[in-house]
Amino acid sequence: MQGISHLFPITDPTLIFLVVMLIILFAPIIMGKLRIPHIIGMVLAGVAVGEYGFNILVRDQSFELFGRVGLYYIMFLASLEMDMEGIRRHKWRMMVFGLLTFVIPFVLTIGMGTTMLGYSVMGSVLLGCIMSSNTLVSYPVVARYGLQRKASVTLSVGSSMLSLLFSLIILAAITASFSDGGGVLFWLLFVAKFAAYCAAMIFFIPRLTRWFLRRYSDSVMQFIFVMAVLFLSAGLSAAAGIEGIFGAFMAGLILNRFIPHVSPLMNRIEFIGNAIFIPYFLIGVGMLINVRLLFAGGHILWVVACIVFFGTLGKALAAYASCLLFRMPLSSGHMMFGLTSAHAAGAIAMVMVGMTLEVSPGHYLVDNDMLNGVVCMILVTCIISSVITDRAAQAITLRDKQLPSAEDHDGDDEKILIPVKYPEYADNLIELGMLMRNVSLNRGLVVLNVVYDDDELPRNQELGHRLVDHCQQIAAAADVKVMTQVRIAVNIANGIKHAFKEFQASEIIIGMHMHPEQSARFWGEFHQSLFNGLSRQIIMARIKQPLNTIRHIHVAVPSRAEFEPGFYRWVERLARLAVNLECRITFHSRPATNELIRQYMDARHGSIKQHYRDMEHWDALPALAATIAPDQLFVVVTARKGTISYKAALEQLPQELTEHFSGTSLMIIFPDQYDDQNEQMTFAEPQHQEEESAYAQLLNWINKKLGRRGCKKD
């Protein structure tokens, strides 16, 4: 190590940028294994490569430049993504909740900072601004449950905007007081400059934006214009004596109505920020953290405990007080608390501003203790927020009995996409699609073959065309129309997802991974990316014998499956399969779920020989293996992580199926979910998910070691 120690820290700009890009690339993968929020992962990566870590990089001017841009970007996106219409509808309740969720944590934190931590009044006020604002880190959890329009969610989003706005105004006042010294005249001048700045922005920017977007449609020019408005607003706010992050936030509020959330322009803005500027900023923040102070004594732990406890207590008091005031159910109070209790981007932005405010020569408003305490607080509150929000979402769904309508999946949206790769499985997949389709719609199937863009492309294209032509012939023999496509892609899962959107498909039927030489993992090389990145129904099938020889279908259904939006879609598909195969079907689930399935089947498919078996716990799944005969099909209805029917036991599904159902004809169904996921990268809710966490892998390794030792002792 001594031989290479002279190479560090790296000072060459090219190598610094290379290392940062590698961190941005690999940190989400590692953090996904550790189940740590990626926004924290970037900060921890900065700690590791910085001066107080392994001293790999010098914090050069690029971190100052990109860090400043990333800081503005965070605040700009926070306001740009707000639902302004929903806020207008609940403006009075939102004002009350916004004031409570700002004032209560603000007052508690100031009192705690001055009395228990010994901070100055200004330092405590800054800490109060940090803890009274919040970031909607757990909002994607709400989207997965389809609860975006609930009053508690709308109030939480609106109050987050208000609390952040109030915090930024006070932060701007703190910053201005450090530059000009204070006094009555100063505050009068400050208010005048602030009012003039807001008036000018509100009057001129919308008119300028409307004129430019109407006149110029070029995507690059529109993006550059938005960036120019962002930095113009930040620069003018700084000139008016207000911190630039307020200007960035203001620019997002003004441009909100001109940039639709699903527009290409919005996608470009988010992509550039999430890919470069924001992670660069977060890594730079980590490089400032002196991690050695965490091991210097118990003071830093005391700081973290005080900040987390009083800040979280303030948010909880505000949420439950508002819940009582508005006469809302307790579960709504849980939701409001969960959504407003996390601190992330805004907290980092504000603490970074405090690090630039010099109290005395060499001493700044934010010291290392506060910086480290705030970063640790972010990690803790993000975990608290995610857990509380997820439980509240489940409670609200169960409370309101939001069962999907049986009519929702009986319309004419049906268009089945069948990706095929191996000729030996294609016949069964096409036949399965024909057995599950709605004959009355006479809708054709879509057969897709995706080939890698590599040196074998011409050969694989030719094989792909032969395969889809063969599938077309099979369907034509049954007088079923088929659309085919051979698609070129560098990523198979992305190729399937893009085709799914182009053909406006309703669901996917795909073969299950059965080639260990291609991938040793249960889900194969792309299956997991497919069901994590697509929220519509996916059926994975492993057919060991001709479908027309199947005489019985066993279906294992998890508890609460009836609350998923795709419940009746998969029930209908299995019913059609049973009708066409003229076989029996048995559902294994809890009594409440079985009863809903029975009602649907009796009303629409009364001729089917149907049976119902109570299965109170998912642990009983392996016991079913002994009851599955070779001429029977075993169907497992599972769930994506974060949905209401998902349970920890589903983590063991690959292992259980491999161990107990290796020779069985098998079908795994991922039902429809809320919230179509897009392909943009975010650190709050990344699209990529690891199949197994590092903790689970470590536990499995320990169990194997202990098991082997036990055998030796015997």
N, C-alpha and C positions, 0 to 999 in steps of 0.2 A: 504493500500500500504506500510505502514511503516513496517508491519510484514514480507513482502517478500523482502524489499529493500536490506537486508543484503545478499541476494542470488546473487546479481548482483554487478559488472560484473562477468560473468561466466568464471572461470579459468580452469575447468576440461577439458582436451583435448577431451575426448569422447563427452561431451556435446557441446563443441565448434563445433566439426565436425558435430554433429547432427543438430545444429542450422543452420550451413552453408548449409547442404543438404536440409533442409526445405526451406531456402531462394531460393536456386537454383530451387527447385520444384515449389514453389508458386509465386515467383516474375514474371515469364513469364505470368502466368494467370492474375495476377493483372495488369501488364503493358499492356497486351492485352486489358483488359477492358478500360484502360485509353488511349489507342492508343499511348503509349510512346515506342520508340525503346528499345528493351530488353537489349541492351548493356548499356544504360543509367539506366535502371531499376536495374541492378545489382549494379551499382555505388551508386544509391540512397538508395538501401537496405543496403549497407555498411555504408552509412552516418547514417541511422536510428539506426543500432545496435552498432555503434562505440562510442568512447569516447565522441565525440562532439554531439552525438545524444541522444539516450536513455540509452547509456552506458550498453548495454546488454552483449557484448563480450569484452574480452581482446584480443588485437592484438598480439597473441603469435608467437612462431617461425614457426608454421605451415603456417601462412600467408607469412612469409619471404620465406619459402621453396617453397610452392605451387605458391606463387606470382612470384617468379623468374622463375619457370618453365613455368607458364602461360604467362609471358612476352616474353620469348623465343618462346613459341608456337605461339603466335600471329604473330610475325615476320616471323617465319618459314612457317606457313600456307599462309601468304600473298604472299610469293614468290613461294611456291609450287603450288599454284592454277593459276599461270599466264599462258596465252596462248603464249608460246614462238614462235610457228610457225607464228601466226598472227603478232607478233611483228617483226619478221624477214622480213615479206612481206612489212611492212610500216616503215622500220627502219629510213629512212631519214626524212620523215615528223614527225615521232615519236620523233626523236632527237630534231627537231626544237620546236615542241610543248612542249616536256619535259623540254627543257631549259627555254622556256618562262614561263611555269606554275610553274617553280621553282624560277627563278630569280626575276620576277616581285613581287610576294607576299613576297619573301625574303627581297628585298630592301625596299618595302613599310613598312613591319612590323618592320624592324630594325629602320627605321626613326621614325616611330610612337612610338616604345618602348623607344627610347632615348629622344625624344623631348616631347611627350605628357604624357607618363607614368613615366618618370624619372628613367627607368631601366638602369643598367650598360650596357656597350657595349656587354659583354659576355652574360648577361641575355637577351638582345635584339636579339643577334645572335641565342641563343637557341630558343627564341620565333619565330624567323624567320624560323628556321628549322621546327618547329611544323606547322606553317601556310603554308609553301611552299610544304610540303608533303600532301598527302590526302589518304583517305580510300574509296574503292569502295562500300560504304554502299548501294547505290541505284542500283547496277548492277543487282540484281534479278528483278527489274522493267523492265530492258531492255530484260532480258530473257523471261519474260512473253509475250512481244510483238514480240518475234522472231527476234530481230534486232542485234543479237550478231555479225553478219558479216558486219555490216555497217562500213564504213571507220571512221566515227566520234567515234564510240564505240571502235574500235581497237586502234585508236590514243589515246583515253582517258585511256585505260588500259595500253598501253605502256608508256605513259607519267607519269602515276601514279607510275610505277615501277622506272622510271628514277628519278623523283622528290624525291621519298622515298630513293633511293640509294644515291643521292647527299646529302640529309639531314642527313642520317646516317653517311656518310663520315665526314661531318662537325661536327656532334655531337661527333664522335670518336676523331676528332682533339681537340675539346673543352675538352673532358674528359682527353685526354693525356696531354694537356697543364696544367691542374690542378695538375696532378701527377708529372710532371717533370719540370715545370716552363717555358718552351718555349725557344726561341733563335734559331739562324740559325742552330747550331749543332743539336739541338733537332728536328727541322723540317726535316733535312736531314735524321737523324736516324729514325724518324717516317715514312717518305716516304719509306725508305729501308725496314723497318719491315713490312709495309703494303703491299709492292710489293712482298716480300718473302712469306708472309702469303697467299696472293691470288694465287700466282704461285703454292705453295705447295698444296693448296686445289684443284685447278683446275686440277693439274696433277695426284695426288694420289687418291683422293676420287672417281672419276668416275671408275677408274680401280678396286679399292677395291670393290666398289658397284656392278659392273658387275660380278666380280668373286664370290662374296657372294651370290647374287640372283640366279645365275646359279647353284650354288652348293647346296644351302639349300632352300627348298620350304616350310618349316614349317612356318605357318603364325605368330606364336608367335616369332620365331627367327628373321623373317624378320622385324617385328615391333620393337623388341629390337635393332636390328642393326641400323635401321633408327634413333631411339632415341639416340643411342651411337654416331652416326655421328653428330647429331644435337648438342649435348653437347660437343663433341670434338671440333667442329668448334667454338662454343661459347667460350670454354675455351682457345683455341689457339688464338682467336682474342683478348681476354682480356690479355693474356700473351704478345701479340705483341703491347699492348698499345692502343687497339681499344675496344670500348664498346662491351660487349657480344652480344647485340641484333643485331649488324652488322654480327657477326658470324652466328647467327641463320638465318638471312636473306640470307646470302651467302650459307648456307647449303641447303636451299630450292631451290635456283637457280640451284645448282649443281645436286640435286636429282630430279629436275623437270621432266627430260626426262625418268627417270627410274620408276616413279610412275604414271601410267595413272590416269586421273581424275575419271574414273569409276571403278577402280580396287578395290578389297576387301581390299588391304593394305591401300589405300587412305581413304576408309571408316572407317577403324579402327583408323587411325591417327586422322581424323577429329572428330570422335566420342569421343575418350578419351579427346582430347583437349577441345571440346565444352561442354562436360558433367562435367568435374572436374576442369582442370587446369585454363582455361580462366575465368570461373565465379568466381573461388576462387581468382584469381588475381584482377578481377574487384571489388569484395566485399572488398578486402584489400585496394584498392585505395580509395574507398568511406570512409573507416574508418579513413583515414588520413585527410579528408576534414573537416575543421572547419566551419560548416554551420552557426555558430553564427555570423561570419564576414559578412555574406550577409545582416544582419540586423543592422550592426554597423554604417552604413552611406552610402552615395552615391558613395564612391570611388570604391567599387567593381563593381557597375553597370557601372561606367565609364570605368573600365578596360575591362569588358565584351563587352561593346559597341565598344570600340576602336579595340579590337582584332577581333571581328566578322566583323566589317565594313571594315577595311583595309585588313584583310586576304581574305574575300570574294571578295572585289573589285579587289585585285590582281589576283585571279583566274578568275574572269570575264574578265578582260582586256586581260589576256593570251589566254583564250578560243576564244574570238571574234576577237582578232588580228590574231590568227592562222586561224580562219575561213575565214577572208578576204584574208590572204596571200595565202591560198590553194584554193581560189575561190570556197568555199563550200557554200551551202544554209544557211540562217540564222538559220533555225531549227537545222542544224547540230551544229552550234555554241551554241545553247541552250543545246543540248545534251552534248557537251564537257564541258560546264560550270557546268551542273547539276551533271555529274559523278565525276568531279574533285573538287567540292566545299566542300565535306563532310570531316570531321576529326573525327576519332574514335580511333581505337586500336593503331595506330602509334603515335598519339598525346599523349595518356596516357602513352605509353612506354617511349617516350622521356622526358616528364615532370617528370616521376619517376626517370629517370637517373639524371636530374638536381637537384632533391631533395637530392641526395647523394654527390653533389659537394660542398664542404665547402669553402666559400669565406674567411671567418674569423671565429675565434672560436665562435660557436653557431649560425652562419649565413650561409645560403646556397644560391646557385645560384637561386633556385626557392623558393620563399616565399609563404605564404598562399594565398596572393592575386592572384598571378599568377596561383597557383594550382586551386583555386576556379574559376578563370576566364576561364581557359582552359576547365574545366569540363562543365561549363555553355555554353561555345562556342561550345562544341561538340554537345550538345542537339540542339542548334539553327541551326548549319550548317547541321546536319542530316535532320532536317525538311525541310530546304531550298533545299537541294540536292534532297530529295525524290519528292517534289512538282515539281521542275523544270524538273527533269528527266522524270517524268510521263507525263507532258504536252508536252515535246519535243518528246517523243516516239509516242504520239498520232499525233502530227504535222507531223512527218516524215512518219508515216504510211499513213496518209491522203494525204500528199504531193506526195508520190510515187505511190499512188493509187494501193497499194499492195492487190488487190483482190485475193482471193484463186481461184485456177483453178477448173473448174467444173469437171475435170477429176481426181482430187486428191482423191475423195472419191467414185470413181466408179470402183475401182480395186477389187482385191480378198482378201483384208485385213479383210473383214467382218467376225467377230465372236462375237455373242451377248451373253453376260453373264447375267443371270437372277437370282439374289438372291431371295429366297423365305423363308418366315417364317411362315405366317399364311395361313392355307388351304383355307379359304374363299376368299383370294385374288389371290391365285396361278393360278387358272384357267384363269382369265383375263390376267394376266401377260404373261403366256405361249401363249395364243391366240394373244396377242399384238405382241409378238416376232415373231410369225409365219406370221402375217400380214405385218410386217416391213422387214422381211428377203428378200434377193435376191434369188428368186427361181432358177434362172439360175445357180447360184453357187452350189446349193444343199448342202449348208453348214449347219451343225447341230447347235442346240442351246446348251448352257452350263447352266445347272441348278445347283444352289449352295444353300446349307443350312449350315449356320454357327451356332454352338451351343457353349454356354459358358462352359469353363472348371471349373465346380463347382460340388457340391454334387449331382445335378440332371443330371449329364452328361450321365449315361447309359440310363435313361428314355428319355432324349432329343435326344440322338442319334437314339434311336429306332423310335421316332416320326419323326425325320428328314429323316430317310431312307424311312419311309412310304410316307412322303410328296413328296420326289423326285421321288419315284417309281410311285406315282399318276401322277406327271407331265409328266413322261416318257410315261405313258399310253395315256395321252391326245395328246401328240405330235405324238405318234405312230399311232393313229387313223387317223391322217392327213398325214401319211407317211413322218414324219419329224424326222431325227435322233437327238438324245439327248445324251449328256454326262452329268453325274451327279456326285456330290461329296457332302458328309457330312463332314464338316471341323470343327475341334476343335480350339477354339481361346479364349484368355482372353479379346480380344477387337474385337467386331463385324466388325467395319470399317476396321481395319487392316487385319482381316481374308479375307474380300472381296477384298481388294487391293492386297494381296498376291496371291489369286486365280486368279485375273485379269491378273497378270503378268505371272503366271505359265501357264495359258491357252492361253496366248497371245491374249487376247480379244481386240476387237476394241471399244466396248461400253457396257454400262450397262442399263438394264431396271429393275427398282426396284419399289416396291409398296410405296406409300406415307404414311407417318405416320398418323394413324387414331385411335390410342388407347390412349386416354388421361390418362388412369390409369397407362400406362407405362411411359409417359413423357408429361408434360403440354406444352412443347415448340412446335412450329410449325414444326420444322425440325426433331423432334424426338431425340432420345438419341445418334444416330450415323450418321444421314444423313449429317449433316453439316461437320463433320470430313471427310466424304467420298468425297464430292465434293470439299472441300478445299485441300485434299491430293491427288487427282487424276485429271490429266489434260485432260483426254479423255471424250468423250460424255457420259453424264448420263441423262437418262430419268426417271423421277419420275411420276408415274401414280396413279390416284385415280378414278377408274371406278365405277360409281354408277349404271350402267345398262349394260345389255349384249351389247357387241361391235357391233353385227350385227344389232342392233336396232338404231344405231347412223346414223343420216341423214345429219348432217352438222358439219363441223369442223371450228372453229374460231381460228385464230392464231395471237397473239399479238407479234410483233417483235420490239425490241428497235432500235433506230437510230444507224447507224454505224455497225449493225450486219453483213453487207456484208464484213467487213474487218476482221472478225474473221476467223481463219483457218478452223473451222468446219462448216462454213456457208452452203455449199452444202450438207454436210452429213445429217443434220437434215431436209433440204428441201426435199432431196430424200426419207428419211424415212416417212415423212408426206405424200408425193406424193404416195408412195406405199400403205400407210394406206387408203388414199382416193380412190385409184383405187380398192383395194380389198373390201372396204365397199360400193363402188359405191355411194359415197355421195359427196356433194358439199364441197368446201373448200374456205374460205375467209381469206385473209391476211390483217392485220391492221398494217400499218407502214408508214414511210415517203415515198414520191414518188420515190426517188432514189433507196431505198431498194426494194420497190414493183416492180419496173421496172426490176431489176436483177432477182427477183424471177419469174416474168412473162416470161422473156426470157428463163430461164431454164425450166420452166414448159411447155411452148409452144414447145420447142425443143424436150423434152423427154416424156412428158405426156400430149400431146395436147388434149386427149379425156376427161380429167378431167373437170368437171364444176367448174371453178375457178373464183373468184371475188377478187377485191382489193379495200380497203378503206384507204384513207389517215388518218393517226393518227400522227399529228405533235408533240404532247407532250405525255409523258408517264402518265401525270396526267389524261388523258382521259380513263385510264384503268377501273376505277370503273364504268364509264358510259356504258361500254360494258355489264355489268352484266344484265341490263334490256333487252338486245337483245338475251341472251342465253336461249334457250328453254330446257326443260328436256331431249329431245332426241338429244341434241347437245353436242359436246366435245369442251371444251375450252383449248387451248394450249398457254402457256406462254414461250417464248424463253427469257431466262435471261442470266446473265453473271457473271463470278467470279470477285471478287474485284481485281482491278488493270488491267483489260483488257480494250480494246478500246471502247467496247460498254457498259461498266459498267457506271452507273449513280447513283447519290445519291438517286434518287427516288426508286431505286430497294431495298433500305434498308427497305422501307415500304411494300414490296411485301407480306410478311407473314401476316401482319395486314390487307391489302386490300383483299387478298384471303379469309381470315377467315371471314371478315365482309360482303363481297359482293358475294362470290362464294362458300359459305359453302355447298350448295346442288347441285353443278354442277359437272359433270364428268370433271376431271381436269388432265392436263399433264404439267409438268414443265421440260424444256429442258436446260441443261447446255452444251453448245457446246464444241467441241474440242478446246484446247488452246495449245499454244506453251509451251515448257519446261516441260517435265515430272518431277514432283517433287519426290524427294526421301524421305527417312525416317530419315535422319540425322537431328540433332537439330542444328540450328544456331541462333545467336542472331541478325543477320542482317535481316533474313527473316524466322521467325519461321513457322513451318507447322500449328501449332494450331492457330485458329482464333476464337475469341469470337463472338457469334451470334449477340450481341448488345453491343455497348460501354456503359461505365458507364455514359457518358454525355447524350446519348440518353435515358437511363433509367431514369436519373434525370429529363430530360425535359418532358418525358411522365408522370412522377409522379407529376410534377408541373402542367401540363395541366389538369390532372385528378382532382387535388385539386381545381384548379381554376374553372373547369367546374362544380364540385359539388357545390361550393359556389355560382356560378351564378344561378344554379337551385334553391337553397334555397332562393336567393333574389327574384326570380320570384314568 
